[in-house]
Amino acid sequence: MRRAVAIVIDGIAAAGPTIARDVAAICGVGLVSYGAWLAYPPVGFIVLGVMVLLAAIFNARRAD
């Protein structure tokens, strides 16, 4: 059991920089969308949708 826990902890530690980058990106997208929403609420949803769409396109291109 201890060995399994150690393997999981090592995996999480190895993925740390990737997880931190992804969390920062999600927070950034949320803040930009919220700022747009403060200016005009429908624009916040449009900005969020465009950013998610762009992220999906970039991830699909990177996978190829």
C-alpha positions as a Markdown table, in Angstrom:
| # | Residue | x | y | z |
|---|---|---|---|---|
| 1 | Met | 0.0 | 0.0 | 0.0 |
| 2 | Arg | 2.8 | 2.4 | 0.9 |
| 3 | Arg | 4.5 | 1.7 | -2.5 |
| 4 | Ala | 1.2 | 2.6 | -4.3 |
| 5 | Val | 0.9 | 5.8 | -2.4 |
| 6 | Ala | 4.6 | 6.7 | -3.1 |
| 7 | Ile | 4.0 | 6.0 | -6.9 |
| 8 | Val | 1.0 | 8.3 | -6.9 |
| 9 | Ile | 2.8 | 11.1 | -5.0 |
| 10 | Asp | 5.8 | 10.8 | -7.4 |
| 11 | Gly | 3.4 | 11.1 | -10.4 |
| 12 | Ile | 1.7 | 14.2 | -8.9 |
| 13 | Ala | 5.1 | 15.8 | -8.2 |
| 14 | Ala | 6.3 | 15.1 | -11.7 |
| 15 | Ala | 3.2 | 16.7 | -13.2 |
| 16 | Gly | 3.4 | 19.7 | -10.9 |
| 17 | Pro | 4.6 | 22.3 | -13.4 |
| 18 | Thr | 2.0 | 21.1 | -16.0 |
| 19 | Ile | -0.8 | 21.3 | -13.4 |
| 20 | Ala | 0.4 | 24.8 | -12.2 |
| 21 | Arg | 0.4 | 26.0 | -15.8 |
| 22 | Asp | -3.0 | 24.7 | -16.5 |
| 23 | Val | -4.5 | 26.2 | -13.3 |
| 24 | Ala | -2.9 | 29.6 | -14.1 |
| 25 | Ala | -4.4 | 29.5 | -17.7 |
| 26 | Ile | -7.8 | 28.6 | -16.4 |
| 27 | Cys | -7.6 | 31.4 | -13.8 |
| 28 | Gly | -6.5 | 33.9 | -16.5 |
| 29 | Val | -9.3 | 32.9 | -18.8 |
| 30 | Gly | -11.8 | 33.3 | -16.0 |
| 31 | Leu | -10.5 | 36.7 | -15.0 |
| 32 | Val | -10.5 | 38.1 | -18.6 |
| 33 | Ser | -14.1 | 36.8 | -19.0 |
| 34 | Tyr | -15.2 | 38.3 | -15.7 |
| 35 | Gly | -13.6 | 41.6 | -16.6 |
| 36 | Ala | -15.5 | 41.6 | -19.9 |
| 37 | Trp | -18.7 | 40.7 | -18.1 |
| 38 | Leu | -18.3 | 43.7 | -15.8 |
| 39 | Ala | -18.2 | 45.9 | -18.9 |
| 40 | Tyr | -21.3 | 44.3 | -20.5 |
| 41 | Pro | -22.6 | 40.9 | -19.2 |
| 42 | Pro | -23.2 | 39.2 | -22.6 |
| 43 | Val | -19.7 | 40.0 | -23.7 |
| 44 | Gly | -18.3 | 38.0 | -20.8 |
| 45 | Phe | -19.9 | 34.8 | -22.1 |
| 46 | Ile | -18.8 | 35.5 | -25.7 |
| 47 | Val | -15.2 | 36.1 | -24.6 |
| 48 | Leu | -15.2 | 32.9 | -22.5 |
| 49 | Gly | -16.6 | 30.9 | -25.4 |
| 50 | Val | -14.1 | 32.2 | -27.8 |
| 51 | Met | -11.2 | 31.5 | -25.5 |
| 52 | Val | -12.4 | 27.9 | -24.9 |
| 53 | Leu | -12.8 | 27.4 | -28.6 |
| 54 | Leu | -9.3 | 28.7 | -29.3 |
| 55 | Ala | -7.9 | 26.4 | -26.5 |
| 56 | Ala | -9.6 | 23.4 | -28.1 |
| 57 | Ile | -8.2 | 24.3 | -31.6 |
| 58 | Phe | -4.7 | 24.8 | -30.3 |
| 59 | Asn | -4.8 | 21.5 | -28.3 |
| 60 | Ala | -6.1 | 19.7 | -31.4 |
| 61 | Arg | -3.3 | 21.2 | -33.6 |
| 62 | Arg | -0.7 | 20.3 | -31.0 |
| 63 | Ala | -1.9 | 16.7 | -30.8 |
| 64 | Asp | -1.3 | 16.2 | -34.6 |
